[in-house]
Amino acid sequence: MRRFGVEMGQDQTKQQIEKGLRLYQSNHTDKALHIWLKVLEKTSDPGGKFRVLGCLITAHSEMGKYRDMLKYALTQIDTAREMEDPDYLTEGYLNLARSNEKLCDFQKTISYCKTCLNMQGTTTSLLLNGQVCLSMGNAFLGMSVFQKALENYEKGLRYAHNNDDKMLECRVCCSLGNFYTQLKDYEKALFFPCKAAELVNDYGKGWSLKYRAMSQYHMAVAYRKLGRLPDAMDCCEESMKIALQHGDRPLQSLCLLCFADIHRSRNDVEKAFPRYESSMCIMTETGNRLGQVHVYLGVAKCWLTQKELDKALDTVQRAQELAEGLGNKLCILKAHCLNEGIFRSKEQQTLLREQVVKFHECVEEMELYCGMCGESIGEKNHQLQALPCSHVFHLKCLQSNGTRGCPNCRRSSLKPGYV
């Protein structure tokens, strides 16, 4: 390779960044990173430095090296501040938000997203607002703030439709699949990633294969919840194949978790345990603490299947501690629910009553109940419907309620929401 000079000007910087992009798109990641790091070291062009940092942020995100992603995002925002350019600042704050989202620091994610949205009027902000809303929605979902999560996903979809941004629409649909999986409307949990897969088939000829892999993974999760285990396995295998081809460690860990859950659903805990372990290793490496909570909960259910109550209790405790640190109320609720079953089996009535009280406190805090019938949402598979205000109800209750408006906030329910 030709040796770089002492300093790299604007034209040479641009050429080398493009060369790195071609290598990266051809799956020569290490060579691309080598070129980009040399550009970062040698360039005298602030705009080029900002752009190459963006390339490094994207690459480290897709490799699951989230701590390095955050390091480059911090350098990028410093560069944007030196340039005093609002467009660069908006993009820089979005990358900071994404980095913190990947590391499950959801409060920081929301804070940086709000900073982006406050910088209205810039050229870039108009194009990036949809991505900002998606990241903020994911952060609110990470903290189990369902109404605000849905509100941001709806905004993200509006931006995607208005700008004809099919990639963004695909990503939001996958997040909505996750949203409805958590609320146990498994028909919608399957509908949205299927919609994402349609977008990939119709418009994704030049897209990265990660979009197909992402939609297949979310379909696999929904199929498992619906009890369609062969379909779940097929989708997860396709997603895993792409993840392995592209070195996508975060997706590999999610697929391993899904494989483990499928085997657990088949009561084959001997196959589930090693896949949970492999998933945990990658998630620990990447920093996906929310994923680790789900691994612990899955492992605890396996121990319960084997009547190993003490091991189950210990594993639930680990899950609960992590979930409390993240502020994920739904996982805390799941931990209380599992503890309730364990203490019932142990006939420890005082501890059992404590868990029942804590469980209902979580339900109240998350407002996980239908404002029309008063029954809980997310306890079993129910068809749900969101109103334009993003409050969620049982579909059957809305159908019987007619058009009298939202009982939570009294806004009109005449216009259906996007989701």
C-alpha positions as CSV (number, residue, x, y, z in Angstrom):
1,M,0.0,0.0,0.0
2,R,1.3,3.5,-0.8
3,R,2.6,5.3,2.2
4,F,0.6,8.4,3.3
5,G,2.4,11.7,3.5
6,V,2.9,13.7,6.6
7,E,-0.5,15.4,6.2
8,M,-3.6,14.6,4.1
9,G,-5.6,17.3,2.3
10,Q,-9.3,17.4,1.5
11,D,-9.1,15.6,-1.8
12,Q,-6.9,12.8,-0.6
13,T,-9.0,12.4,2.5
14,K,-12.1,12.0,0.4
15,Q,-10.4,9.4,-1.9
16,Q,-9.2,7.3,1.0
17,I,-12.6,7.4,2.8
18,E,-14.3,6.2,-0.4
19,K,-11.6,3.5,-0.8
20,G,-12.3,2.3,2.8
21,L,-16.1,2.3,2.1
22,R,-15.6,0.1,-1.0
23,L,-13.5,-2.4,1.0
24,Y,-16.0,-2.3,3.9
25,Q,-18.9,-3.0,1.6
26,S,-17.0,-5.9,0.1
27,N,-16.6,-7.4,3.6
28,H,-12.9,-6.4,3.9
29,T,-13.5,-4.8,7.3
30,D,-10.0,-4.9,8.7
31,K,-8.5,-3.3,5.6
32,A,-11.2,-0.6,5.6
33,L,-10.6,0.1,9.3
34,H,-6.8,0.4,8.7
35,I,-7.4,3.0,6.0
36,W,-9.9,5.0,8.0
37,L,-7.6,5.1,11.1
38,K,-4.7,6.4,8.9
39,V,-7.1,9.1,7.5
40,L,-8.0,10.0,11.1
41,E,-4.4,10.3,12.0
42,K,-3.2,12.3,9.0
43,T,-6.1,14.4,7.7
44,S,-6.0,18.2,8.0
45,D,-9.6,18.5,6.8
46,P,-12.1,18.9,9.6
47,G,-15.0,17.8,7.5
48,G,-13.1,14.7,6.4
49,K,-12.2,14.0,10.0
50,F,-15.9,14.2,10.9
51,R,-16.9,11.9,8.1
52,V,-14.2,9.2,8.7
53,L,-15.3,9.2,12.4
54,G,-18.8,8.5,11.2
55,C,-17.5,5.5,9.2
56,L,-15.6,4.2,12.3
57,I,-18.8,4.6,14.4
58,T,-20.9,2.6,12.0
59,A,-18.3,-0.1,11.6
60,H,-17.8,-0.5,15.3
61,S,-21.6,-0.5,15.9
62,E,-22.1,-3.4,13.4
63,M,-19.2,-5.3,15.0
64,G,-20.7,-4.9,18.4
65,K,-17.7,-2.9,19.7
66,Y,-20.0,-0.4,21.4
67,R,-17.4,1.1,23.8
68,D,-15.1,1.9,20.8
69,M,-18.2,3.3,19.0
70,L,-18.8,5.6,22.0
71,K,-15.2,6.7,22.0
72,Y,-15.3,7.7,18.3
73,A,-18.7,9.4,18.8
74,L,-17.2,11.6,21.6
75,T,-14.3,12.5,19.3
76,Q,-16.8,13.3,16.5
77,I,-18.9,15.6,18.7
78,D,-15.7,17.5,19.7
79,T,-14.8,17.9,16.1
80,A,-18.3,19.2,15.3
81,R,-18.1,21.7,18.2
82,E,-14.7,23.0,16.8
83,M,-16.4,23.5,13.4
84,E,-19.4,25.2,15.0
85,D,-21.6,23.7,12.3
86,P,-25.2,22.9,13.4
87,D,-25.6,20.1,10.8
88,Y,-22.5,18.3,12.0
89,L,-23.5,18.9,15.6
90,T,-26.9,17.3,15.0
91,E,-25.4,14.2,13.4
92,G,-22.8,14.0,16.2
93,Y,-25.4,14.1,18.9
94,L,-27.4,11.4,17.1
95,N,-24.3,9.1,17.0
96,L,-23.8,9.8,20.7
97,A,-27.4,8.8,21.3
98,R,-27.0,5.6,19.3
99,S,-23.8,4.7,21.1
100,N,-25.5,5.0,24.5
101,E,-28.5,3.2,23.3
102,K,-26.3,0.2,22.3
103,L,-24.7,0.3,25.8
104,C,-28.2,0.4,27.4
105,D,-27.6,3.8,28.9
106,F,-31.2,4.9,28.1
107,Q,-31.4,8.1,30.0
108,K,-28.3,9.5,28.1
109,T,-29.8,8.3,24.9
110,I,-33.0,10.3,25.5
111,S,-31.0,13.4,26.5
112,Y,-28.9,13.4,23.4
113,C,-32.0,12.7,21.2
114,K,-33.8,15.7,22.7
115,T,-30.7,17.8,22.0
116,C,-30.9,16.7,18.3
117,L,-34.6,17.6,18.1
118,N,-34.0,21.0,19.7
119,M,-31.6,21.9,16.9
120,Q,-34.5,22.5,14.4
121,G,-34.0,24.4,11.2
122,T,-30.7,22.8,10.1
123,T,-30.6,20.8,6.8
124,T,-29.4,17.7,8.4
125,S,-31.9,17.7,11.3
126,L,-34.8,17.5,8.8
127,L,-33.3,14.3,7.4
128,L,-32.3,12.8,10.7
129,N,-35.3,13.5,12.8
130,G,-36.9,10.1,12.0
131,Q,-33.7,8.3,13.1
132,V,-33.7,10.4,16.3
133,C,-37.3,9.4,17.0
134,L,-36.4,5.7,16.4
135,S,-33.5,5.8,18.8
136,M,-35.5,7.7,21.5
137,G,-38.3,5.1,21.1
138,N,-35.9,2.3,21.6
139,A,-34.6,4.0,24.7
140,F,-38.1,4.5,26.2
141,L,-38.9,0.8,25.4
142,G,-35.6,-0.1,27.2
143,M,-37.1,1.5,30.3
144,S,-40.6,0.1,29.7
145,V,-42.1,3.5,29.1
146,F,-44.5,2.1,26.5
147,Q,-46.6,5.1,25.6
148,K,-43.6,7.3,24.9
149,A,-41.9,4.5,23.0
150,L,-44.9,4.1,20.8
151,E,-45.3,7.8,20.3
152,N,-41.7,8.1,19.0
153,Y,-42.1,5.0,16.7
154,E,-45.2,6.6,15.2
155,K,-43.2,9.9,14.6
156,G,-40.4,7.8,13.1
157,L,-42.9,6.2,10.7
158,R,-44.3,9.5,9.7
159,Y,-40.8,10.9,8.9
160,A,-40.1,7.7,6.9
161,H,-43.3,8.0,4.9
162,N,-42.9,11.7,4.3
163,N,-39.3,11.3,3.1
164,D,-39.9,8.0,1.3
165,D,-37.2,6.5,3.5
166,K,-37.7,2.7,3.2
167,M,-34.7,1.8,5.3
168,L,-35.9,3.8,8.2
169,E,-39.4,2.3,7.8
170,C,-37.8,-1.1,7.9
171,R,-36.0,-0.4,11.1
172,V,-39.0,1.1,12.8
173,C,-41.1,-1.9,11.9
174,C,-38.6,-4.2,13.5
175,S,-38.7,-2.1,16.7
176,L,-42.5,-2.2,16.6
177,G,-42.2,-6.0,16.4
178,N,-40.2,-5.9,19.6
179,F,-42.7,-3.5,21.2
180,Y,-45.6,-5.7,20.6
181,T,-43.7,-8.8,21.6
182,Q,-43.2,-7.2,25.0
183,L,-46.9,-6.4,25.3
184,K,-47.8,-9.9,24.1
185,D,-49.8,-9.0,21.0
186,Y,-48.1,-11.7,19.0
187,E,-50.1,-11.1,15.8
188,K,-48.8,-7.5,15.6
189,A,-45.4,-8.7,16.8
190,L,-45.3,-10.9,13.7
191,F,-47.0,-8.4,11.3
192,F,-44.4,-5.6,11.7
193,P,-41.2,-7.6,11.0
194,C,-43.1,-9.3,8.1
195,K,-43.7,-5.8,6.8
196,A,-40.0,-5.1,7.2
197,A,-39.1,-8.2,5.3
198,E,-41.5,-7.1,2.5
199,L,-39.7,-3.7,2.3
200,V,-36.4,-5.6,2.0
201,N,-37.7,-7.7,-0.8
202,D,-39.3,-4.8,-2.7
203,Y,-36.7,-2.0,-2.2
204,G,-33.6,-3.6,-0.7
205,K,-31.6,-4.7,-3.7
206,G,-28.8,-2.3,-2.8
207,W,-29.2,-2.5,1.0
208,S,-27.0,-4.2,3.4
209,L,-28.0,-7.8,4.2
210,K,-28.3,-6.7,7.9
211,Y,-31.8,-5.4,7.1
212,R,-32.9,-8.9,6.0
213,A,-31.2,-10.5,8.9
214,M,-32.8,-8.1,11.4
215,S,-36.3,-8.7,10.0
216,Q,-35.8,-12.5,10.0
217,Y,-34.7,-12.4,13.7
218,H,-37.8,-10.5,14.8
219,M,-40.0,-12.8,12.9
220,A,-38.3,-15.8,14.6
221,V,-39.1,-14.3,18.0
222,A,-42.8,-13.7,17.1
223,Y,-43.1,-17.2,15.6
224,R,-41.7,-18.7,18.8
225,K,-44.2,-16.8,21.0
226,L,-47.0,-18.0,18.7
227,G,-45.8,-21.6,19.2
228,R,-44.8,-22.0,15.6
229,L,-41.4,-23.4,16.4
230,P,-40.3,-24.8,13.0
231,D,-41.0,-21.4,11.4
232,A,-39.1,-19.7,14.3
233,M,-36.1,-22.0,13.7
234,D,-36.1,-21.4,10.0
235,C,-36.1,-17.6,10.4
236,C,-33.5,-17.6,13.1
237,E,-31.2,-19.9,11.1
238,E,-31.4,-17.5,8.1
239,S,-30.7,-14.5,10.4
240,M,-27.8,-16.3,12.0
241,K,-26.3,-17.3,8.6
242,I,-26.1,-13.6,7.6
243,A,-24.8,-12.6,11.0
244,L,-22.0,-15.1,10.8
245,Q,-21.1,-14.1,7.2
246,H,-20.8,-10.4,8.1
247,G,-19.3,-10.8,11.6
248,D,-22.3,-9.2,13.2
249,R,-21.6,-10.2,16.8
250,P,-24.6,-8.4,18.4
251,L,-27.1,-10.2,16.1
252,Q,-25.3,-13.5,16.6
253,S,-25.9,-13.2,20.3
254,L,-29.6,-12.4,19.8
255,C,-30.0,-15.4,17.5
256,L,-28.3,-17.7,20.1
257,L,-30.7,-16.4,22.7
258,C,-33.6,-17.1,20.3
259,F,-32.3,-20.6,19.6
260,A,-32.1,-21.3,23.3
261,D,-35.6,-20.0,23.8
262,I,-36.9,-22.3,21.0
263,H,-35.2,-25.3,22.6
264,R,-36.6,-24.4,26.0
265,S,-40.1,-24.1,24.4
266,R,-39.5,-27.7,23.2
267,N,-38.6,-28.7,26.8
268,D,-35.0,-29.5,25.6
269,V,-33.1,-27.7,28.3
270,E,-29.9,-29.6,27.6
271,K,-29.7,-27.9,24.2
272,A,-30.9,-24.6,25.6
273,F,-28.3,-24.2,28.3
274,P,-25.2,-24.0,26.0
275,R,-26.9,-21.6,23.7
276,Y,-27.8,-19.3,26.6
277,E,-24.1,-19.5,27.7
278,S,-22.8,-18.6,24.2
279,S,-25.3,-15.7,24.0
280,M,-24.2,-14.4,27.4
281,C,-20.5,-14.5,26.5
282,I,-21.1,-12.3,23.4
283,M,-23.5,-9.9,25.2
284,T,-21.0,-9.5,28.0
285,E,-18.3,-8.7,25.4
286,T,-20.4,-6.2,23.5
287,G,-22.0,-4.6,26.6
288,N,-25.7,-5.6,25.9
289,R,-26.8,-5.6,29.5
290,L,-30.5,-5.8,28.6
291,G,-29.8,-8.9,26.5
292,Q,-28.1,-10.4,29.5
293,V,-31.2,-9.9,31.6
294,H,-33.2,-11.9,29.0
295,V,-30.6,-14.6,29.1
296,Y,-30.8,-14.9,32.9
297,L,-34.6,-15.0,32.8
298,G,-34.5,-17.8,30.2
299,V,-31.9,-19.8,32.2
300,A,-34.1,-19.4,35.3
301,K,-37.0,-20.9,33.5
302,C,-34.9,-23.8,32.5
303,W,-33.9,-24.4,36.2
304,L,-37.6,-24.2,37.1
305,T,-38.3,-26.9,34.5
306,Q,-35.8,-29.1,36.2
307,K,-37.2,-28.3,39.7
308,E,-33.9,-26.6,40.7
309,L,-35.6,-23.9,42.8
310,D,-32.5,-22.5,44.5
311,K,-30.6,-22.2,41.2
312,A,-33.6,-20.6,39.6
313,L,-33.9,-18.1,42.5
314,D,-30.2,-17.2,42.2
315,T,-30.5,-16.6,38.5
316,V,-33.6,-14.5,38.8
317,Q,-31.8,-12.4,41.4
318,R,-29.0,-11.7,38.9
319,A,-31.6,-10.7,36.3
320,Q,-33.4,-8.4,38.7
321,E,-30.3,-6.6,39.8
322,L,-29.3,-6.0,36.2
323,A,-32.8,-4.9,35.2
324,E,-33.0,-2.5,38.2
325,G,-29.7,-0.9,37.1
326,L,-31.0,-0.4,33.6
327,G,-34.4,0.8,34.8
328,N,-36.2,-1.8,32.8
329,K,-39.5,-2.2,34.7
330,L,-40.9,-5.0,32.5
331,C,-38.0,-7.3,33.3
332,I,-38.3,-6.4,37.0
333,L,-41.9,-7.4,36.8
334,K,-40.9,-10.7,35.1
335,A,-38.5,-11.3,37.9
336,H,-41.2,-10.8,40.5
337,C,-43.4,-13.1,38.6
338,L,-40.8,-15.9,38.6
339,N,-40.0,-15.3,42.2
340,E,-43.7,-15.7,43.0
341,G,-43.7,-19.1,41.4
342,I,-40.5,-20.2,43.2
343,F,-41.8,-19.1,46.7
344,R,-45.1,-20.7,46.0
345,S,-43.3,-24.0,45.3
346,K,-41.2,-23.5,48.4
347,E,-44.4,-22.7,50.4
348,Q,-42.8,-19.6,51.7
349,Q,-45.9,-17.5,52.2
350,T,-44.5,-14.3,53.5
351,L,-42.0,-14.0,50.6
352,L,-44.7,-15.0,48.2
353,R,-47.0,-12.2,49.4
354,E,-44.1,-9.7,49.0
355,Q,-43.6,-10.7,45.4
356,V,-47.3,-10.5,44.6
357,V,-47.4,-6.9,46.0
358,K,-44.3,-5.9,44.1
359,F,-45.7,-7.4,40.9
360,H,-48.8,-5.3,41.1
361,E,-46.8,-2.2,41.9
362,C,-44.9,-2.7,38.7
363,V,-48.1,-3.1,36.7
364,E,-49.5,0.1,38.2
365,E,-46.2,2.0,37.6
366,M,-46.1,0.9,33.9
367,E,-49.8,1.5,33.5
368,L,-50.0,-2.0,32.0
369,Y,-53.7,-2.3,32.1
370,C,-56.5,-1.5,29.7
371,G,-58.2,1.8,30.7
372,M,-61.6,0.4,29.5
373,C,-61.9,-3.0,31.1
374,G,-59.3,-2.6,33.8
375,E,-57.6,-5.9,33.0
376,S,-53.8,-6.2,32.6
377,I,-52.0,-5.8,29.3
378,G,-49.0,-8.0,28.6
379,E,-50.1,-10.9,30.9
380,K,-51.3,-13.1,28.0
381,N,-51.6,-12.9,24.2
382,H,-54.3,-10.3,23.4
383,Q,-54.9,-8.3,20.3
384,L,-54.1,-4.6,21.1
385,Q,-54.8,-1.3,19.4
386,A,-53.1,2.1,19.9
387,L,-55.0,5.3,19.6
388,P,-53.5,8.5,18.0
389,C,-52.5,9.6,21.6
390,S,-50.4,6.3,21.8
391,H,-52.4,4.9,24.7
392,V,-52.9,1.1,24.1
393,F,-56.1,-0.9,24.8
394,H,-57.5,-4.3,24.1
395,L,-58.9,-4.3,20.5
396,K,-62.2,-5.8,21.7
397,C,-62.6,-3.0,24.2
398,L,-62.0,-0.3,21.6
399,Q,-64.5,-2.0,19.3
400,S,-67.2,-2.0,22.0
401,N,-66.3,1.6,23.1
402,G,-66.9,3.0,19.6
403,T,-65.7,6.6,19.1
404,R,-66.1,8.1,22.5
405,G,-62.4,9.0,22.8
406,C,-59.5,7.8,24.9
407,P,-60.6,7.1,28.5
408,N,-57.0,7.9,29.7
409,C,-56.5,11.4,28.2
410,R,-60.0,12.1,26.6
411,R,-58.5,12.8,23.2
412,S,-60.6,11.7,20.1
413,S,-60.2,8.2,18.9
414,L,-61.7,9.0,15.5
415,K,-58.5,8.8,13.6
416,P,-56.6,5.5,13.7
417,G,-52.9,5.7,14.5
418,Y,-50.1,4.4,12.3
419,V,-49.6,1.4,14.6
